[in-house]
Amino acid sequence: MQALIIEDEYLIALAIEDALIELGYTTFAFADTVAGAIEAAGNRCPDLIVADHRISDGTGTDAVKAICSGKPIPVVFMTGSGEEVLEELPGAVIVLKPFSLPLLEAAIKRAIEHPVQHTAVR
């Protein structure tokens, strides 16, 4: 299972990867910019996206909205900016930082039940 991690803090991205490995994810793409996230998803559409809201050149929320047009994808926002995410994507699945493995696992289950439908940016 492929996961896309959109996070601009390297150590947090590695911690997320470690947690996802424990949950059965086997391949990963990493992005720290909106453009990088869109490119990574274009190379291989992920089975799961874990995204921070505030990243170096914009928001992970903007990246999520632009990824994999036409394919619903489970998305977990791991952020300290949960209210901002909910303003843009009501009903988004959010895990506040710092996270724990049980919280992430529960969030992924919710995200799988309610995947986000993406719209391509052209």
Phi, psi and omega in degrees: 000134183263131175239140173254123179252116179254102186203132182262002173254112188306312184293326176292319177301319178293322178295320177296315178302313180302317180296318180293326175300317178297334181266007172102001178282141189242335179230150188221146168237145181237144176214142177241008176223162177299311181299319179296323179293316179296318178296314181299317179291329177291328178289322177201115182294125186283158174275341180207142172239131170244118188230138167280155178281304182268117176234177193303326184241016181161229179228148173297333178297317176298319179297314181300319181296337186261356190267140170051065179308131175086354180241119176290134183229135174296133181227132172242124174268120177251106193202165169262002185244047185301321181296322178295320178297314182295333175295323182272325182227080179305138180086002179299149177272123186233136170240123180280144175280145354286155186250164173236159180300315179298322178294318179295316180299316179296321179294320179297318178300317177296319181295324178294323179289333183225069182292157179271134175269121184267154177237126183292143172264128182240000000 
